[in-house]
Amino acid sequence: MSTTRPSSLEEWAHYIAGLSGDDLRSKAHAINSIDFVDDLMDEGFDPDEVETLFILLAQHLERMGMMLPDAGLYSYRRMAKQTPPVQVSLPPPHAGVAVPDDVDALDDEG
């Protein structure tokens, strides 16, 4: 398993696809903030890539039957219905995607 945070949109897509249950819910709460968006922008992601990441997460939440309340920076319910502005190669469902260890720092604190 990798010990680095995803650094490309494709890596984030694979990371998101590997989340489920409480881990998915926790990460979705944690990253739905301006601080996370600012971090991504500082890492070189452009606005369309950031939007794509959130849309992919929202669509994954919906597929997993885990729609979250509309609280936070973005409405996951609305975003789940959008088409990502950037095309990303997604792993097949249940592909056994490895989850990087240090992304645990994204867990919801409260």
CORHU-V204824 format. One record per residue. N is the residue number from 1. RES is the residue in one letter. SS is DSSP state (hx for helix, st for strand, lp for the rest). OMEGA is omega in whole degrees, 0 to 359 (none if undefined). NEAR is the number of other ideal C-beta (glycine too) atoms within 8 Angstrom. Layout:
# CORHU-V204824
n: {N/N}
res: {RES/RES}
ss: {SS/SS}
omega: {OMEGA/OMEGA}
near: {NEAR/NEAR}
This chain:
# CORHU-V204824
n: {1/2/3/4/5/6/7/8/9/10/11/12/13/14/15/16/17/18/19/20/21/22/23/24/25/26/27/28/29/30/31/32/33/34/35/36/37/38/39/40/41/42/43/44/45/46/47/48/49/50/51/52/53/54/55/56/57/58/59/60/61/62/63/64/65/66/67/68/69/70/71/72/73/74/75/76/77/78/79/80/81/82/83/84/85/86/87/88/89/90/91/92/93/94/95/96/97/98/99/100/101/102/103/104/105/106/107/108/109/110}
res: {M/S/T/T/R/P/S/S/L/E/E/W/A/H/Y/I/A/G/L/S/G/D/D/L/R/S/K/A/H/A/I/N/S/I/D/F/V/D/D/L/M/D/E/G/F/D/P/D/E/V/E/T/L/F/I/L/L/A/Q/H/L/E/R/M/G/M/M/L/P/D/A/G/L/Y/S/Y/R/R/M/A/K/Q/T/P/P/V/Q/V/S/L/P/P/P/H/A/G/V/A/V/P/D/D/V/D/A/L/D/D/E/G}
ss: {lp/lp/lp/lp/lp/lp/lp/lp/hx/hx/hx/hx/hx/hx/hx/hx/hx/lp/lp/lp/hx/hx/hx/hx/hx/hx/hx/hx/hx/hx/hx/lp/lp/hx/hx/hx/hx/hx/hx/hx/hx/hx/lp/lp/lp/lp/hx/hx/hx/hx/hx/hx/hx/hx/hx/hx/hx/hx/hx/hx/hx/hx/hx/lp/lp/lp/lp/lp/lp/lp/lp/lp/lp/lp/lp/hx/hx/hx/hx/lp/lp/lp/lp/lp/lp/lp/lp/lp/lp/lp/lp/lp/lp/lp/lp/lp/lp/lp/lp/lp/hx/hx/hx/hx/hx/hx/lp/lp/lp/lp}
omega: {180/177/179/178/177/184/176/180/179/177/177/179/179/178/180/181/180/181/175/174/182/179/178/181/181/180/180/177/187/185/182/183/177/179/179/178/178/178/179/180/177/179/175/177/177/184/178/178/178/178/179/179/180/177/178/178/180/179/178/176/181/178/182/180/186/179/181/173/180/177/182/183/183/173/179/180/180/184/180/182/184/173/179/179/180/178/182/174/180/176/175/179/178/182/180/182/178/178/180/183/189/176/175/177/179/182/179/183/186/none}
near: {6/6/6/7/6/10/6/6/11/8/9/11/14/12/13/11/12/11/10/6/5/5/9/13/11/11/13/13/10/12/9/12/9/6/6/11/10/8/8/11/11/6/7/5/9/7/6/8/11/12/11/13/14/12/13/14/13/15/10/12/14/11/6/8/5/9/8/11/3/8/5/7/6/9/6/16/10/10/13/12/5/8/4/10/6/9/4/10/6/8/10/5/5/4/7/5/9/7/10/12/8/8/11/6/5/9/8/8/4/2}
